[in-house]
């Protein structure tokens, strides 16, 4: 491969293993070489022969194979790669990685590697949501492993929810971005936000209709979580106030989990004072005035719901006379006239910047990996290209750091 980059792809046992073949093809199109470790369970879904044909390389299977160990032992397998990718990453292999179990070639190689590890989880929705899996993911992220996905969608088992492995093209893009960024020197000083405090809101809010039903929206929280992660990486003391999401808590971030808009406002106010406030949450505009304490029964009569406006978190923080952050940033999710509506929102709310994005269904922004935003302040409009939400978080964090460095003291 002309790029000279090599990925060690570990394929564990899940139905999503079949997608690994398309991932290999996509990486080859990007001139990235691939060598595979296939677990015993993974071999039930894809064969060593098909993987060898696609990679043009030997497929490694067995920790105790004398031939494998003499040709390319588990230590050399990781040393010879520039990046280790686990796709699909089942709940089982995530648990082994977290606890350091090394009982086959894949897990022994993962324990022995000193290279960056990228994980693409894939499992049933209930397995993904289980507290053990979420704790495992959080700890692996804290150790520096990059997690791609999972996505929301229909499962092979017929259920629907979070747990589908990200599409191969998105994993390939993340791998390509890793290699691209690894060869660059960041223009921003490391830990440039040390001594600063940031509050970020993320996700949707759930507004109770009764004890079992609620009003909500399709926000996944990916963008807000990515911003919190990026600000923390620059050294900011970061508080993430998150509505209900399927996402793991970012590493090195204090997370306050809330349900409603009123809960979110209270948590934000309790976290003040701060230097930076980023309101990325998709807060419900209305709530039910007096939700009943018991489930509304279906009796042939349509219930009448009285809706009242929720508190405006962005406006409340922007217009504070005391403890107002030096930089307050809002988000404007629109389906048409994105920039003009965002400019009006900037003036009305009194914030410093608005990050506007188009959330029309055809854009795939809500719940998706990518976003296209316009960063608007009183004087300028920056039109950013389509980027991953992780990249937008990093780019926005860098812009925030530059802005705060240039504020006159």
C-alpha positions as a LaTeX table, in Angstrom:
\begin{tabular}{lrrr}
\hline
Residue & $x$ (\AA) & $y$ (\AA) & $z$ (\AA) \\
\hline
Unk1 & 0.00 & 0.00 & 0.00 \\
Unk2 & 1.33 & 3.41 & $-1.01$ \\
Unk3 & 0.45 & 5.08 & 2.30 \\
Unk4 & 2.73 & 2.68 & 4.17 \\
Unk5 & 0.16 & 2.39 & 6.95 \\
Unk6 & $-0.96$ & $-0.96$ & 8.35 \\
Unk7 & $-3.94$ & $-1.85$ & 10.50 \\
Unk8 & $-4.13$ & $-4.97$ & 12.64 \\
Unk9 & $-7.84$ & $-5.84$ & 12.46 \\
Unk10 & $-9.17$ & $-8.10$ & 15.23 \\
Unk11 & $-12.48$ & $-9.71$ & 14.29 \\
Unk12 & $-14.40$ & $-11.12$ & 17.23 \\
Unk13 & $-17.49$ & $-13.31$ & 17.23 \\
Unk14 & $-20.66$ & $-11.45$ & 16.28 \\
Unk15 & $-22.98$ & $-11.32$ & 13.30 \\
Unk16 & $-21.45$ & $-7.94$ & 12.39 \\
Unk17 & $-18.21$ & $-9.77$ & 11.57 \\
Unk18 & $-19.42$ & $-10.00$ & 7.98 \\
Unk19 & $-18.99$ & $-6.20$ & 7.75 \\
Unk20 & $-15.26$ & $-6.63$ & 8.35 \\
Unk21 & $-14.87$ & $-7.71$ & 4.72 \\
Unk22 & $-16.27$ & $-4.39$ & 3.46 \\
Unk23 & $-14.06$ & $-2.55$ & 5.96 \\
Unk24 & $-10.99$ & $-4.26$ & 4.50 \\
Unk25 & $-12.04$ & $-3.27$ & 0.97 \\
Unk26 & $-12.62$ & 0.34 & 2.05 \\
Unk27 & $-9.25$ & 0.55 & 3.79 \\
Unk28 & $-7.52$ & $-0.82$ & 0.71 \\
Unk29 & $-9.23$ & 1.87 & $-1.38$ \\
Unk30 & $-7.62$ & 4.35 & 1.02 \\
Unk31 & $-4.24$ & 2.62 & 0.53 \\
Unk32 & $-4.13$ & 1.25 & 4.08 \\
Unk33 & $-2.89$ & $-2.34$ & 4.47 \\
Unk34 & $-4.75$ & $-4.77$ & 6.72 \\
Unk35 & $-3.64$ & $-7.90$ & 8.58 \\
Unk36 & $-6.28$ & $-9.90$ & 10.47 \\
Unk37 & $-6.58$ & $-11.81$ & 13.71 \\
Unk38 & $-9.76$ & $-13.89$ & 13.63 \\
Unk39 & $-11.10$ & $-15.25$ & 16.91 \\
Unk40 & $-12.53$ & $-18.75$ & 17.15 \\
Unk41 & $-16.06$ & $-17.32$ & 17.53 \\
Unk42 & $-15.45$ & $-14.90$ & 14.65 \\
Unk43 & $-14.65$ & $-17.82$ & 12.34 \\
Unk44 & $-18.31$ & $-18.89$ & 12.57 \\
Unk45 & $-19.28$ & $-15.76$ & 10.62 \\
Unk46 & $-16.35$ & $-15.20$ & 8.22 \\
Unk47 & $-13.72$ & $-17.61$ & 6.98 \\
Unk48 & $-9.93$ & $-17.25$ & 7.10 \\
Unk49 & $-9.85$ & $-17.93$ & 3.36 \\
Unk50 & $-12.08$ & $-14.96$ & 2.48 \\
Unk51 & $-10.11$ & $-12.64$ & 4.75 \\
Unk52 & $-6.79$ & $-13.83$ & 3.35 \\
Unk53 & $-8.05$ & $-13.23$ & $-0.20$ \\
Unk54 & $-9.17$ & $-9.69$ & 0.67 \\
Unk55 & $-6.08$ & $-8.69$ & 2.65 \\
Unk56 & $-3.49$ & $-10.49$ & 0.55 \\
Unk57 & $-1.95$ & $-11.58$ & 3.85 \\
Unk58 & $-2.04$ & $-14.50$ & 6.23 \\
Unk59 & $-4.88$ & $-14.59$ & 8.76 \\
Unk60 & $-3.79$ & $-15.36$ & 12.34 \\
Unk61 & $-6.00$ & $-17.63$ & 14.45 \\
Unk62 & $-4.32$ & $-19.53$ & 17.23 \\
Unk63 & $-2.14$ & $-18.36$ & 20.12 \\
Unk64 & $-0.56$ & $-21.79$ & 20.44 \\
Unk65 & 0.17 & $-22.40$ & 16.76 \\
Unk66 & 3.91 & $-23.07$ & 16.47 \\
Unk67 & 3.83 & $-21.94$ & 12.85 \\
Unk68 & 2.07 & $-18.67$ & 13.65 \\
Unk69 & 4.28 & $-17.90$ & 16.61 \\
Unk70 & 7.48 & $-18.63$ & 14.73 \\
Unk71 & 6.46 & $-16.55$ & 11.70 \\
Unk72 & 4.74 & $-13.65$ & 13.48 \\
Unk73 & 4.22 & $-13.94$ & 17.24 \\
Unk74 & 1.60 & $-11.99$ & 19.14 \\
Unk75 & 4.18 & $-9.37$ & 20.14 \\
Unk76 & 5.32 & $-8.85$ & 16.55 \\
Unk77 & 1.74 & $-8.69$ & 15.28 \\
Unk78 & 1.11 & $-5.50$ & 17.22 \\
Unk79 & 4.60 & $-4.09$ & 16.67 \\
Unk80 & 4.21 & $-4.46$ & 12.92 \\
Unk81 & 0.95 & $-2.46$ & 12.91 \\
Unk82 & 0.41 & 1.29 & 13.13 \\
Unk83 & $-3.07$ & 0.92 & 14.63 \\
Unk84 & $-5.04$ & $-1.93$ & 16.23 \\
Unk85 & $-8.76$ & $-2.05$ & 15.42 \\
Unk86 & $-11.33$ & $-4.38$ & 17.03 \\
Unk87 & $-14.37$ & $-4.64$ & 14.74 \\
Unk88 & $-16.74$ & $-6.00$ & 15.71 \\
Unk89 & $-16.00$ & $-5.64$ & 19.42 \\
Unk90 & $-18.42$ & $-7.90$ & 21.28 \\
Unk91 & $-19.43$ & $-7.46$ & 24.91 \\
Unk92 & $-17.24$ & $-10.47$ & 25.68 \\
Unk93 & $-14.01$ & $-9.08$ & 24.23 \\
Unk94 & $-14.67$ & $-5.65$ & 25.79 \\
Unk95 & $-14.97$ & $-7.31$ & 29.21 \\
Unk96 & $-11.73$ & $-9.23$ & 28.63 \\
Unk97 & $-9.93$ & $-6.07$ & 27.50 \\
Unk98 & $-11.11$ & $-4.19$ & 30.59 \\
Unk99 & $-9.93$ & $-6.89$ & 33.00 \\
Unk100 & $-6.76$ & $-7.87$ & 31.13 \\
Unk101 & $-7.77$ & $-11.45$ & 30.38 \\
Unk102 & $-5.45$ & $-12.95$ & 27.74 \\
Unk103 & $-6.78$ & $-16.41$ & 26.86 \\
Unk104 & $-6.48$ & $-16.37$ & 23.07 \\
Unk105 & $-4.40$ & $-14.72$ & 20.36 \\
Unk106 & $-6.65$ & $-11.64$ & 20.07 \\
Unk107 & $-6.76$ & $-10.76$ & 23.76 \\
Unk108 & $-3.09$ & $-11.60$ & 24.31 \\
Unk109 & $-2.13$ & $-9.28$ & 21.46 \\
Unk110 & $-4.36$ & $-6.52$ & 22.85 \\
Unk111 & $-2.75$ & $-6.86$ & 26.27 \\
Unk112 & 0.74 & $-6.79$ & 24.75 \\
Unk113 & 0.30 & $-3.88$ & 22.33 \\
Unk114 & 1.64 & $-0.38$ & 22.86 \\
Unk115 & $-0.20$ & 0.97 & 19.80 \\
Unk116 & $-3.41$ & 3.00 & 19.71 \\
Unk117 & $-6.49$ & 0.76 & 19.90 \\
Unk118 & $-9.78$ & 1.60 & 18.18 \\
Unk119 & $-12.97$ & $-0.26$ & 19.12 \\
Unk120 & $-16.21$ & $-0.65$ & 17.13 \\
Unk121 & $-18.76$ & $-2.21$ & 19.52 \\
Unk122 & $-21.51$ & $-4.50$ & 18.20 \\
Unk123 & $-24.06$ & $-6.34$ & 20.31 \\
Unk124 & $-27.70$ & $-6.69$ & 21.30 \\
Unk125 & $-29.27$ & $-3.51$ & 22.67 \\
Unk126 & $-29.71$ & $-4.99$ & 26.15 \\
Unk127 & $-26.10$ & $-6.12$ & 26.27 \\
Unk128 & $-25.00$ & $-2.62$ & 25.22 \\
Unk129 & $-27.19$ & $-0.96$ & 27.84 \\
Unk130 & $-26.09$ & $-3.30$ & 30.64 \\
Unk131 & $-24.24$ & $-1.49$ & 33.41 \\
Unk132 & $-21.27$ & $-3.86$ & 33.09 \\
Unk133 & $-20.78$ & $-3.03$ & 29.39 \\
Unk134 & $-21.15$ & 0.71 & 29.98 \\
Unk135 & $-18.61$ & 0.56 & 32.80 \\
Unk136 & $-16.21$ & $-1.44$ & 30.63 \\
Unk137 & $-16.48$ & 1.08 & 27.78 \\
Unk138 & $-15.91$ & 4.00 & 30.13 \\
Unk139 & $-12.78$ & 2.45 & 31.61 \\
Unk140 & $-11.38$ & 1.54 & 28.18 \\
Unk141 & $-11.92$ & 5.13 & 27.04 \\
Unk142 & $-10.14$ & 6.38 & 30.15 \\
Unk143 & $-7.20$ & 4.20 & 29.12 \\
Unk144 & $-7.08$ & 6.04 & 25.80 \\
Unk145 & $-8.91$ & 3.63 & 23.53 \\
Unk146 & $-11.03$ & 5.27 & 20.83 \\
Unk147 & $-14.63$ & 4.04 & 20.53 \\
Unk148 & $-16.48$ & 4.24 & 17.19 \\
Unk149 & $-20.26$ & 3.80 & 17.56 \\
Unk150 & $-22.34$ & 1.82 & 18.06 \\
Unk151 & $-25.39$ & 2.97 & 16.08 \\
Unk152 & $-29.10$ & 2.76 & 16.67 \\
Unk153 & $-31.03$ & 0.43 & 14.38 \\
Unk154 & $-32.57$ & $-2.97$ & 13.81 \\
Unk155 & $-30.66$ & $-5.93$ & 15.21 \\
Unk156 & $-30.13$ & $-9.34$ & 13.66 \\
Unk157 & $-32.23$ & $-10.69$ & 16.54 \\
Unk158 & $-35.17$ & $-8.52$ & 15.43 \\
Unk159 & $-34.93$ & $-5.98$ & 18.24 \\
Unk160 & $-34.32$ & $-2.26$ & 17.69 \\
Unk161 & $-31.99$ & 0.06 & 19.58 \\
Unk162 & $-28.36$ & 0.96 & 20.20 \\
Unk163 & $-25.82$ & $-1.73$ & 19.48 \\
Unk164 & $-25.39$ & $-1.98$ & 15.70 \\
Unk165 & $-21.77$ & $-1.75$ & 14.61 \\
Unk166 & $-21.00$ & 1.49 & 12.78 \\
Unk167 & $-20.96$ & 1.14 & 9.02 \\
Unk168 & $-17.56$ & 0.17 & 7.56 \\
Unk169 & $-17.19$ & 3.50 & 5.73 \\
Unk170 & $-17.45$ & 5.41 & 9.03 \\
Unk171 & $-14.89$ & 3.16 & 10.71 \\
Unk172 & $-12.60$ & 3.56 & 7.69 \\
Unk173 & $-12.98$ & 7.34 & 7.87 \\
Unk174 & $-12.07$ & 7.30 & 11.57 \\
Unk175 & $-8.99$ & 5.20 & 10.77 \\
Unk176 & $-7.96$ & 7.53 & 7.95 \\
Unk177 & $-8.47$ & 10.56 & 10.22 \\
Unk178 & $-6.28$ & 8.91 & 12.87 \\
Unk179 & $-3.41$ & 8.51 & 10.40 \\
Unk180 & $-3.92$ & 12.01 & 9.01 \\
Unk181 & $-3.88$ & 13.62 & 12.45 \\
Unk182 & $-0.96$ & 11.49 & 13.66 \\
Unk183 & 1.24 & 13.12 & 11.03 \\
Unk184 & 0.36 & 16.67 & 11.95 \\
Unk185 & 1.51 & 18.98 & 14.71 \\
Unk186 & $-1.41$ & 20.68 & 16.41 \\
Unk187 & $-1.47$ & 24.46 & 16.06 \\
Unk188 & $-3.10$ & 24.73 & 19.46 \\
Unk189 & $-0.95$ & 24.49 & 22.57 \\
Unk190 & $-1.56$ & 21.37 & 24.58 \\
Unk191 & $-3.76$ & 21.80 & 27.64 \\
Unk192 & $-4.50$ & 25.39 & 26.59 \\
Unk193 & $-7.64$ & 25.50 & 28.77 \\
Unk194 & $-6.02$ & 24.57 & 32.07 \\
Unk195 & $-7.50$ & 26.79 & 34.78 \\
Unk196 & $-10.78$ & 27.22 & 32.88 \\
Unk197 & $-14.13$ & 25.64 & 33.72 \\
Unk198 & $-16.65$ & 24.56 & 31.08 \\
Unk199 & $-20.29$ & 23.48 & 31.32 \\
Unk200 & $-21.79$ & 21.60 & 28.37 \\
Unk201 & $-25.38$ & 20.44 & 27.93 \\
Unk202 & $-26.05$ & 17.41 & 25.76 \\
Unk203 & $-28.72$ & 15.02 & 24.55 \\
Unk204 & $-32.50$ & 15.39 & 24.61 \\
Unk205 & $-34.74$ & 16.06 & 27.57 \\
Unk206 & $-37.66$ & 13.83 & 28.51 \\
Unk207 & $-40.78$ & 15.67 & 29.63 \\
Unk208 & $-43.23$ & 13.45 & 31.50 \\
Unk209 & $-46.74$ & 12.92 & 30.14 \\
Unk210 & $-47.42$ & 10.39 & 32.88 \\
Unk211 & $-45.15$ & 7.99 & 34.83 \\
Unk212 & $-44.44$ & 5.86 & 31.73 \\
Unk213 & $-44.68$ & 8.25 & 28.76 \\
Unk214 & $-42.78$ & 11.39 & 27.80 \\
Unk215 & $-42.20$ & 14.04 & 25.14 \\
Unk216 & $-38.74$ & 13.93 & 23.56 \\
Unk217 & $-36.79$ & 14.29 & 20.31 \\
Unk218 & $-34.25$ & 12.34 & 18.27 \\
Unk219 & $-31.07$ & 13.89 & 19.68 \\
Unk220 & $-28.39$ & 11.27 & 20.41 \\
Unk221 & $-26.11$ & 13.54 & 22.46 \\
Unk222 & $-23.09$ & 12.68 & 20.30 \\
Unk223 & $-22.23$ & 16.29 & 19.52 \\
Unk224 & $-22.47$ & 17.56 & 23.08 \\
Unk225 & $-20.48$ & 14.62 & 24.42 \\
Unk226 & $-17.81$ & 15.17 & 21.75 \\
Unk227 & $-17.48$ & 18.84 & 22.75 \\
Unk228 & $-17.15$ & 17.93 & 26.43 \\
Unk229 & $-14.48$ & 15.35 & 25.60 \\
Unk230 & $-12.53$ & 17.86 & 23.48 \\
Unk231 & $-12.64$ & 20.62 & 26.11 \\
Unk232 & $-11.48$ & 18.20 & 28.79 \\
Unk233 & $-8.62$ & 17.11 & 26.51 \\
Unk234 & $-7.45$ & 20.75 & 26.41 \\
Unk235 & $-7.34$ & 20.81 & 30.20 \\
Unk236 & $-10.64$ & 22.48 & 31.08 \\
Unk237 & $-12.46$ & 21.41 & 34.23 \\
Unk238 & $-15.49$ & 20.06 & 32.40 \\
Unk239 & $-19.03$ & 19.45 & 33.60 \\
Unk240 & $-21.39$ & 17.64 & 31.22 \\
Unk241 & $-25.10$ & 18.01 & 31.99 \\
Unk242 & $-26.68$ & 15.25 & 29.93 \\
Unk243 & $-30.24$ & 14.28 & 29.23 \\
Unk244 & $-31.04$ & 10.59 & 28.62 \\
Unk245 & $-28.68$ & 9.10 & 25.98 \\
Unk246 & $-27.20$ & 5.70 & 25.10 \\
Unk247 & $-23.65$ & 7.08 & 25.30 \\
Unk248 & $-20.90$ & 6.24 & 27.74 \\
Unk249 & $-19.74$ & 9.10 & 29.97 \\
Unk250 & $-16.62$ & 10.77 & 28.52 \\
Unk251 & $-13.38$ & 10.27 & 30.42 \\
Unk252 & $-12.14$ & 13.02 & 32.75 \\
Unk253 & $-15.53$ & 14.76 & 32.69 \\
Unk254 & $-17.91$ & 15.30 & 35.63 \\
Unk255 & $-21.29$ & 14.11 & 34.33 \\
Unk256 & $-24.64$ & 15.11 & 35.79 \\
Unk257 & $-27.48$ & 12.98 & 34.41 \\
Unk258 & $-30.87$ & 14.70 & 34.19 \\
Unk259 & $-34.28$ & 14.02 & 32.67 \\
Unk260 & $-36.22$ & 17.24 & 32.13 \\
Unk261 & $-35.47$ & 20.80 & 31.04 \\
Unk262 & $-36.10$ & 22.03 & 34.59 \\
Unk263 & $-33.61$ & 19.44 & 35.90 \\
Unk264 & $-31.05$ & 20.54 & 33.30 \\
Unk265 & $-31.37$ & 24.24 & 34.17 \\
Unk266 & $-31.00$ & 23.49 & 37.88 \\
Unk267 & $-27.88$ & 21.38 & 37.25 \\
Unk268 & $-26.34$ & 24.12 & 35.08 \\
Unk269 & $-27.02$ & 26.80 & 37.68 \\
Unk270 & $-25.53$ & 24.60 & 40.39 \\
Unk271 & $-22.35$ & 24.15 & 38.29 \\
Unk272 & $-21.77$ & 27.91 & 37.92 \\
Unk273 & $-19.55$ & 29.89 & 37.97 \\
Unk274 & $-17.73$ & 28.86 & 34.79 \\
Unk275 & $-15.69$ & 30.39 & 32.00 \\
Unk276 & $-17.38$ & 28.53 & 29.15 \\
Unk277 & $-20.98$ & 27.42 & 28.60 \\
Unk278 & $-21.95$ & 25.36 & 25.55 \\
Unk279 & $-25.68$ & 24.63 & 25.26 \\
Unk280 & $-25.64$ & 21.73 & 22.79 \\
Unk281 & $-28.64$ & 19.87 & 24.25 \\
Unk282 & $-31.87$ & 19.60 & 22.26 \\
Unk283 & $-34.09$ & 20.82 & 25.07 \\
Unk284 & $-37.82$ & 20.23 & 24.66 \\
Unk285 & $-39.63$ & 23.53 & 24.14 \\
Unk286 & $-42.73$ & 22.45 & 26.05 \\
Unk287 & $-43.77$ & 20.19 & 28.92 \\
Unk288 & $-47.09$ & 18.93 & 30.20 \\
Unk289 & $-48.50$ & 21.36 & 32.76 \\
Unk290 & $-49.75$ & 18.84 & 35.31 \\
Unk291 & $-48.71$ & 15.29 & 34.45 \\
Unk292 & $-50.77$ & 12.73 & 36.38 \\
Unk293 & $-49.12$ & 10.49 & 38.95 \\
Unk294 & $-50.66$ & 7.37 & 37.39 \\
Unk295 & $-50.55$ & 6.00 & 33.85 \\
Unk296 & $-53.21$ & 7.47 & 31.56 \\
Unk297 & $-55.48$ & 4.58 & 30.56 \\
Unk298 & $-56.64$ & 4.00 & 27.00 \\
Unk299 & $-60.45$ & 4.22 & 27.19 \\
Unk300 & $-61.51$ & 5.42 & 23.75 \\
Unk301 & $-61.33$ & 9.09 & 24.73 \\
Unk302 & $-58.38$ & 11.13 & 23.48 \\
Unk303 & $-56.64$ & 12.72 & 26.50 \\
Unk304 & $-56.23$ & 16.48 & 26.51 \\
Unk305 & $-52.71$ & 17.66 & 27.37 \\
Unk306 & $-52.04$ & 21.23 & 28.42 \\
Unk307 & $-48.54$ & 22.25 & 27.35 \\
Unk308 & $-46.50$ & 25.05 & 28.89 \\
Unk309 & $-43.13$ & 26.46 & 27.87 \\
Unk310 & $-39.99$ & 25.04 & 29.36 \\
Unk311 & $-37.33$ & 27.33 & 30.83 \\
Unk312 & $-34.89$ & 28.70 & 28.24 \\
Unk313 & $-31.51$ & 27.52 & 29.52 \\
Unk314 & $-29.44$ & 29.40 & 26.93 \\
Unk315 & $-31.24$ & 32.70 & 27.53 \\
Unk316 & $-31.14$ & 32.28 & 31.30 \\
Unk317 & $-27.37$ & 31.79 & 31.35 \\
Unk318 & $-26.66$ & 34.40 & 28.65 \\
Unk319 & $-28.57$ & 37.11 & 30.49 \\
Unk320 & $-27.18$ & 36.50 & 33.96 \\
Unk321 & $-26.08$ & 39.68 & 35.74 \\
Unk322 & $-23.83$ & 37.61 & 37.99 \\
Unk323 & $-21.76$ & 34.49 & 37.25 \\
Unk324 & $-22.25$ & 34.81 & 33.48 \\
Unk325 & $-19.54$ & 32.77 & 31.72 \\
Unk326 & $-17.08$ & 34.75 & 29.59 \\
Unk327 & $-18.20$ & 32.74 & 26.55 \\
Unk328 & $-21.74$ & 31.41 & 26.09 \\
Unk329 & $-22.42$ & 29.29 & 23.01 \\
Unk330 & $-25.81$ & 28.07 & 21.85 \\
Unk331 & $-26.87$ & 25.55 & 19.23 \\
Unk332 & $-29.60$ & 26.13 & 16.65 \\
Unk333 & $-31.07$ & 22.96 & 15.16 \\
Unk334 & $-33.16$ & 23.97 & 12.14 \\
Unk335 & $-34.80$ & 22.32 & 9.14 \\
Unk336 & $-34.78$ & 25.38 & 6.83 \\
Unk337 & $-33.25$ & 28.88 & 6.63 \\
Unk338 & $-30.62$ & 27.60 & 9.03 \\
Unk339 & $-28.31$ & 30.63 & 9.09 \\
Unk340 & $-30.99$ & 33.34 & 9.19 \\
Unk341 & $-32.87$ & 31.63 & 12.03 \\
Unk342 & $-29.60$ & 31.18 & 13.91 \\
Unk343 & $-28.71$ & 34.87 & 13.55 \\
Unk344 & $-32.11$ & 35.83 & 14.98 \\
Unk345 & $-31.57$ & 33.39 & 17.86 \\
Unk346 & $-28.15$ & 34.90 & 18.59 \\
Unk347 & $-29.70$ & 38.36 & 18.99 \\
Unk348 & $-32.70$ & 37.14 & 20.97 \\
Unk349 & $-30.87$ & 34.93 & 23.47 \\
Unk350 & $-27.94$ & 37.24 & 24.16 \\
Unk351 & $-25.28$ & 34.54 & 23.77 \\
Unk352 & $-21.87$ & 35.09 & 22.16 \\
Unk353 & $-21.88$ & 32.40 & 19.44 \\
Unk354 & $-24.46$ & 30.18 & 17.80 \\
Unk355 & $-23.53$ & 26.87 & 16.20 \\
Unk356 & $-26.23$ & 26.23 & 13.60 \\
Unk357 & $-26.94$ & 22.92 & 11.92 \\
Unk358 & $-29.54$ & 21.42 & 9.61 \\
Unk359 & $-31.37$ & 18.53 & 11.28 \\
Unk360 & $-33.74$ & 17.71 & 8.43 \\
Unk361 & $-34.31$ & 13.93 & 8.30 \\
Unk362 & $-32.40$ & 13.57 & 5.03 \\
Unk363 & $-29.21$ & 15.01 & 6.61 \\
Unk364 & $-28.92$ & 12.16 & 9.13 \\
Unk365 & $-27.58$ & 14.64 & 11.71 \\
Unk366 & $-29.79$ & 13.50 & 14.60 \\
Unk367 & $-28.34$ & 10.17 & 15.73 \\
Unk368 & $-25.63$ & 10.16 & 13.06 \\
Unk369 & $-21.83$ & 10.30 & 13.19 \\
Unk370 & $-21.39$ & 13.48 & 11.11 \\
Unk371 & $-22.56$ & 17.07 & 11.20 \\
Unk372 & $-22.34$ & 20.22 & 9.09 \\
Unk373 & $-22.34$ & 23.44 & 11.09 \\
Unk374 & $-22.16$ & 27.20 & 10.73 \\
Unk375 & $-20.45$ & 29.06 & 13.58 \\
Unk376 & $-22.01$ & 32.50 & 13.92 \\
Unk377 & $-21.05$ & 35.45 & 16.11 \\
Unk378 & $-21.92$ & 39.15 & 15.99 \\
Unk379 & $-19.50$ & 39.80 & 13.15 \\
Unk380 & $-18.79$ & 36.61 & 11.21 \\
Unk381 & $-20.27$ & 33.41 & 9.81 \\
Unk382 & $-17.96$ & 30.40 & 9.44 \\
Unk383 & $-19.30$ & 27.62 & 7.21 \\
Unk384 & $-17.59$ & 24.37 & 8.24 \\
Unk385 & $-17.52$ & 21.36 & 5.88 \\
Unk386 & $-19.15$ & 18.08 & 6.80 \\
Unk387 & $-17.10$ & 16.58 & 9.63 \\
Unk388 & $-17.46$ & 13.85 & 12.19 \\
Unk389 & $-18.98$ & 15.07 & 15.43 \\
Unk390 & $-15.70$ & 14.22 & 17.16 \\
Unk391 & $-13.82$ & 16.49 & 14.72 \\
Unk392 & $-16.36$ & 19.29 & 15.21 \\
Unk393 & $-15.92$ & 18.98 & 18.97 \\
Unk394 & $-12.15$ & 19.31 & 18.63 \\
Unk395 & $-12.36$ & 22.20 & 16.17 \\
Unk396 & $-14.85$ & 24.07 & 18.35 \\
Unk397 & $-12.72$ & 23.49 & 21.46 \\
Unk398 & $-9.69$ & 24.91 & 19.64 \\
Unk399 & $-11.69$ & 27.97 & 18.58 \\
Unk400 & $-12.85$ & 28.47 & 22.17 \\
Unk401 & $-9.27$ & 28.26 & 23.47 \\
Unk402 & $-8.07$ & 30.83 & 20.93 \\
Unk403 & $-10.94$ & 33.18 & 21.79 \\
Unk404 & $-10.30$ & 33.03 & 25.55 \\
Unk405 & $-6.57$ & 33.58 & 25.07 \\
Unk406 & $-7.30$ & 36.81 & 23.18 \\
Unk407 & $-9.81$ & 38.31 & 25.64 \\
Unk408 & $-8.26$ & 41.45 & 27.15 \\
Unk409 & $-7.55$ & 41.09 & 30.86 \\
\hline
\end{tabular}
